[in-house]
């Protein structure tokens, strides 16, 4: 199931649901939101419920963030395809930031 993002783009419901929960639970002002792990038992319990198309409310922002990270890791096709990941991995060795990948390489998808 998808949530309509605009006239042409749709986002997976789990992505929008977890992002909303992270914000509602104060994730925007929580230090280390994607670094601090949540309780593993709670994450697995919530994952099981989401896998059954339920939409439970997480207890804290770390649980929602951990579920979002888990969902991204388990994508069948990675968010950044392997051929692009390998190509851009060299950029992490530079000491400066590239302001826009599209300026650096026109093959980056829009």
C-alpha positions in Angstrom: 0.0 0.0 0.0 1.2 3.5 -0.9 0.5 7.0 0.4 0.1 9.6 -2.3 3.0 12.1 -2.0 2.2 14.2 -5.0 0.4 13.7 -8.3 3.2 11.4 -9.6 5.0 10.1 -6.5 3.8 7.6 -3.9 5.6 6.5 -0.7 5.2 3.2 1.1 2.8 3.4 4.0 5.3 2.0 6.5 7.8 4.8 5.6 5.3 7.6 6.2 3.9 5.9 9.3 7.2 5.4 10.9 8.4 8.9 9.9 5.3 10.4 11.5 5.8 8.4 14.7 9.4 9.5 14.9 8.3 13.2 14.7 5.3 12.8 17.1 7.5 11.1 19.7 10.1 13.9 19.7 12.7 12.3 17.4 13.5 15.6 15.7 15.0 16.9 19.0 16.4 13.6 20.2 20.2 13.3 20.1 21.4 10.1 18.4 18.0 9.1 17.1 19.4 6.7 14.5 22.5 5.8 16.6 20.9 4.7 19.9 19.4 1.2 19.6 15.9 0.5 20.8 14.9 -2.5 22.9 15.3 -5.5 20.6 12.3 -7.4 21.9 10.1 -4.4 21.4 11.4 -3.8 17.9 10.8 -7.4 16.9 7.3 -7.3 18.4 6.4 -4.1 16.6 7.9 -5.5 13.3 5.7 -8.6 13.6 2.7 -6.3 13.9 3.7 -4.1 11.0 4.3 -7.3 8.9 0.6 -8.2 9.6 -0.4 -4.7 8.2 -1.2 -3.4 11.6 -0.2 0.2 12.4 0.7 0.2 16.1 2.1 3.3 17.9 5.7 2.8 19.1 6.5 3.6 22.7 9.5 5.8 21.9 11.2 7.4 19.0 14.1 5.0 19.1 11.8 2.1 18.4 10.3 3.8 15.4 13.8 4.8 14.2 15.1 1.2 14.6 12.1 -0.1 12.6 12.7 2.4 9.9 16.4 1.4 9.7 15.4 -2.2 9.6 12.9 -1.6 6.9 15.5 0.2 4.8 18.0 -2.7 5.3 15.5 -5.3 4.3 14.5 -3.6 1.0 14.7 -6.1 -1.9 16.4 -3.5 -4.0 18.7 -1.2 -2.1 17.8 2.5 -1.8 21.1 3.3 -3.5 21.8 0.7 -6.2 25.2 -1.1 -6.0 26.6 0.4 -9.1 26.0 3.9 -7.8 27.2 3.1 -4.3 30.5 1.8 -5.6 30.9 4.9 -7.8 30.2 7.4 -5.0 32.2 5.6 -2.3 35.3 7.4 -3.5 33.7 10.7 -2.4 33.8 9.8 1.3 37.6 9.9 1.1 37.6 13.6 0.1 38.1 16.2 2.8 35.5 18.5 1.3 31.8 18.1 0.7 30.3 17.9 -2.7 27.3 20.2 -2.6 25.2 18.3 -5.2 25.9 14.8 -6.5 24.1 15.6 -9.7 26.7 18.3 -10.4 29.5 15.8 -9.8 28.0 13.1 -12.0 25.0 13.4 -14.3 24.3 9.7 -14.1 22.8 10.1 -10.6 19.0 9.5 -11.0 16.6 12.3 -10.4 
